[in-house]
């Protein structure tokens, strides 16, 4: 049971870090990442919502994910 509670705490901490990290992304990039990766919409749907093209959405998501990894790592170092 303790392992599950530890996992829940760790997951909650990761979510909090991700939420903070998302705030650092440019607006369109953040929207593309949230709609595609978190909400689970198809690339074409995200493109339509954002008034963009699927190619642009894929680029925004890819760039956004890379930036998020860097930002989360930076935030984790600050906590340590």
N, C-alpha and C positions, 0 to 999 in steps of 0.2 A: 504494500500500500504506500509506503514512504517513497518508493521509486516513482510511482505515478504522481504523487504530489510534487516531487522534485521536477519531473517532466513538465507538469503544469506550470510551475513557477518559471522554468526555463523558457517555455513557449510564450508565456505572458511577457517575459523580459524581451524576447526576440521581437514580438509584436510591437512592443513599446519602442524599441530601437528602430524598427522599420517605419513606424508612424513618424518618428522624429526625422528619420533620413528622407522620407518622401517630401517633407516640407522644404528640403534643400534643392529639389529638382525644379527645373523650369516648368511653368504651368502646363504647356502642351505635352511635354515629356511625362510629367507626373500623371496627367489625365490618360495618356496612352498606356502607361504601365498599370494604373489602377483598373482601367476598363478591360484590358487584355489579360493581365496576370492575376488580378484579384477577383474581378467580377466574372472573368471567364468568357468574355465575348469573343467572337471570331474577329480576325483582323479586318475583314471587310466591314463588319458592323462598327468597329471602332473608327475606321476611316470615315464612314458615313456620318457618325456622330460628331467627329472633330472637323468635318469638312476638308478632309485630307485624302491622300491616296494610300492604298495598302502598303506600297513600298516605303512611304514616309512613316507610317505607323510601325512597320517592322524595324526601321532604323531608330525611331524614338524609343521603342521598347528595348532594343538591344543596347543602345547608349544609356538609357535609364537604368537598366539592370546593372550594367558595369559601374555606373556612378553610385548606385545604391550600395553595391559591395564595398566600394571605397569609403563611402560615408559611414556605413555601419562599422567597418573596421576602425575608422577614426574615432567614432563615438565609443566603441568598446575600449580603445586604448585610453581614452579620457577617464572612463569609469575605473580602470585598473589602478 
